[in-house]
Each structure stands twice: as structure tokens, then as C-alpha cells.
């Protein structure tokens, strides 16, 4: 099931909107490659967090 910026896995809720969007983008690409949803989410979360950290962007929302 492809996700969107407004409809995403609950495990992404504490990420900033920008990082969450990147995670959704990555997860959808992984799904297209045949990854299982759980694995796609885990990989996408890790990659999106790395992406943000390399750019000096906050990863988690301030109120999380």
C-alpha cells in the first residue's frame, strides 16, 4: 500500500514533516522494489534520519 504525506505508518508520526515525507518517498520506492511493508518502513526511517542528519535538519518533532 503506497503512503502519502497525509497517510503514513504510525511509526513515522514523531518525525518532522520534512523527514517523514522523505521516509514516505523512500518506503514507497522500496515497496515498488518488492520489500515487505515492515522492512520498507524500517529501512526508510533509517535512511530518512541519515538524510536529515547529513543536512543538519531536525529529525524528531520538538513536542515528541
C-alpha beads as a LAMMPS data file, in Angstrom:
LAMMPS data file: protein, C-alpha beads

64 atoms
63 bonds

1 atom types
1 bond types

-500.0 500.0 xlo xhi
-500.0 500.0 ylo yhi
-500.0 500.0 zlo zhi

Masses

1 110.0

Atoms # bond

1 1 1 0.000 0.000 0.000
2 1 1 1.636 3.271 -1.041
3 1 1 1.718 6.017 1.564
4 1 1 1.367 9.787 1.281
5 1 1 2.439 12.767 3.362
6 1 1 -1.001 12.690 4.984
7 1 1 -1.454 8.918 5.203
8 1 1 1.643 7.241 6.589
9 1 1 2.595 4.495 9.054
10 1 1 2.104 5.396 12.716
11 1 1 5.791 4.750 13.383
12 1 1 6.634 7.921 11.411
13 1 1 4.418 10.256 13.457
14 1 1 7.241 11.681 15.612
15 1 1 9.429 12.656 12.662
16 1 1 9.398 16.216 11.409
17 1 1 7.143 16.673 8.373
18 1 1 10.153 17.037 6.052
19 1 1 11.848 13.863 7.308
20 1 1 8.532 11.999 7.326
21 1 1 7.978 12.993 3.702
22 1 1 11.413 11.691 2.768
23 1 1 10.722 8.440 4.641
24 1 1 7.409 8.026 2.801
25 1 1 9.161 8.622 -0.528
26 1 1 11.844 6.040 0.275
27 1 1 9.374 3.495 1.662
28 1 1 7.188 3.710 -1.439
29 1 1 10.233 3.138 -3.649
30 1 1 11.191 0.103 -1.570
31 1 1 7.662 -1.284 -1.853
32 1 1 7.907 -0.975 -5.625
33 1 1 11.136 -2.999 -5.444
34 1 1 9.277 -5.768 -3.629
35 1 1 10.190 -5.179 0.017
36 1 1 7.666 -6.134 2.706
37 1 1 5.925 -3.176 4.366
38 1 1 7.591 -3.609 7.757
39 1 1 11.054 -3.872 6.264
40 1 1 10.421 -0.947 3.914
41 1 1 9.341 1.253 6.822
42 1 1 12.380 0.353 8.926
43 1 1 14.843 0.980 6.098
44 1 1 13.099 4.178 5.007
45 1 1 13.083 5.569 8.541
46 1 1 16.801 4.939 8.982
47 1 1 17.676 6.407 5.588
48 1 1 15.477 9.483 6.090
49 1 1 17.037 10.133 9.501
50 1 1 20.527 9.851 7.978
51 1 1 19.459 12.175 5.158
52 1 1 18.307 14.799 7.671
53 1 1 21.357 14.483 9.908
54 1 1 23.728 14.952 6.956
55 1 1 21.922 18.197 6.179
56 1 1 21.771 19.417 9.779
57 1 1 17.974 19.190 9.836
58 1 1 15.995 18.203 12.928
59 1 1 14.767 14.601 12.820
60 1 1 12.159 14.460 15.591
61 1 1 9.398 16.953 16.233
62 1 1 10.064 19.269 19.182
63 1 1 6.976 18.097 21.088
64 1 1 7.791 14.388 20.583

Bonds

1 1 1 2
2 1 2 3
3 1 3 4
4 1 4 5
5 1 5 6
6 1 6 7
7 1 7 8
8 1 8 9
9 1 9 10
10 1 10 11
11 1 11 12
12 1 12 13
13 1 13 14
14 1 14 15
15 1 15 16
16 1 16 17
17 1 17 18
18 1 18 19
19 1 19 20
20 1 20 21
21 1 21 22
22 1 22 23
23 1 23 24
24 1 24 25
25 1 25 26
26 1 26 27
27 1 27 28
28 1 28 29
29 1 29 30
30 1 30 31
31 1 31 32
32 1 32 33
33 1 33 34
34 1 34 35
35 1 35 36
36 1 36 37
37 1 37 38
38 1 38 39
39 1 39 40
40 1 40 41
41 1 41 42
42 1 42 43
43 1 43 44
44 1 44 45
45 1 45 46
46 1 46 47
47 1 47 48
48 1 48 49
49 1 49 50
50 1 50 51
51 1 51 52
52 1 52 53
53 1 53 54
54 1 54 55
55 1 55 56
56 1 56 57
57 1 57 58
58 1 58 59
59 1 59 60
60 1 60 61
61 1 61 62
62 1 62 63
63 1 63 64
